[in-house]
């Protein structure tokens, strides 16, 4: 698999996991409260590694 396609697949998998986690927590009465700038840096850092 080409590196770009593998990176895209990893990014999609990560996004799906984060969405699933958010939905699970919301269904159980919890909400994630994060600083938007820190969250952005964290997510971009995951995608760049």
MOPECOR-V454518 format. One record per residue. N is the residue number from 1. RES is the residue in one letter. D_CENTER is the distance of its C-alpha to the mean C-alpha in whole Angstrom. Layout:
n-><N | N>
res-><RES | RES>
d_center-><D_CENTER | D_CENTER>
//
This chain:
n-><1 | 2 | 3 | 4 | 5 | 6 | 7 | 8 | 9 | 10 | 11 | 12 | 13 | 14 | 15 | 16 | 17 | 18 | 19 | 20 | 21 | 22 | 23 | 24 | 25 | 26 | 27 | 28 | 29 | 30 | 31 | 32 | 33 | 34 | 35 | 36 | 37 | 38 | 39 | 40 | 41 | 42 | 43 | 44 | 45 | 46 | 47 | 48 | 49>
res-><X | X | X | X | X | X | X | X | X | X | X | X | X | X | X | X | X | X | X | X | X | X | X | X | X | X | X | X | X | X | X | X | X | X | X | X | X | X | X | X | X | X | X | X | X | X | X | X | X>
d_center-><22 | 22 | 19 | 18 | 17 | 16 | 13 | 13 | 12 | 10 | 8 | 8 | 8 | 5 | 4 | 7 | 6 | 4 | 7 | 10 | 9 | 10 | 13 | 14 | 14 | 16 | 18 | 19 | 20 | 18 | 15 | 13 | 15 | 13 | 15 | 13 | 14 | 13 | 9 | 10 | 11 | 9 | 6 | 9 | 11 | 8 | 9 | 13 | 13>
//
